[in-house]
Amino acid sequence: MEQKKSAQKRQQLLNAALDVFSLYGFNGASLDEIAQIADMHKSNIFYYYENKEALYVEVLTTVMQKWLAPLQSLEADLEPIEALSHYIMTKIEISKTQPKASKLFALEIIQGAPHILEILKGPLKKLFKRKVKVILNWQEQGKISDKIDAELLIINIWGLTQNYADFETQIEFVTGKSLRNKSMYQRTIEHTIHMVLYGVLPRN
């Protein structure tokens, strides 16, 4: 029972930290504010984490795992239409349900990724290269256009889908809607899938 309660408090802390870090980044975030939102004393944070940086890295690593998990679904034995559509749909769903996670990741990258540089150069780069090979394999089979740049396709999908979280305020001001609007959410999925697939499918 005590262990379960401790795990719940830790998750409560991580959620509060995500709220604050996604607004202010690492340097601007305050442990006092995180503790207040988590409904715990500031000293209790150090029961779970050695310092502010350790807490930040934990939150950021969790965010990265969630954002990169959908990329795993791109496999060579799948049809590109099915695989890319599912990937785009999943990424937009995450932008809708976890915009703070995307904003935190964007803030870290803008600052040069000082806290996750090793992850970017290691696990992320390896995953990226594996999925580039999947796209190249589809090209060799004639399933997608040979004019598509495999690396840039993945990067472009990241930009297209994460934009709805990172620039949520801008999109809501110019359109009057965000992904929280059911119609806007559906339009975004259909438009993005159509735009990407129209560009990657081979021309007869």
Beta strands, then each sheet from edge to edge (+ up, - down):
end
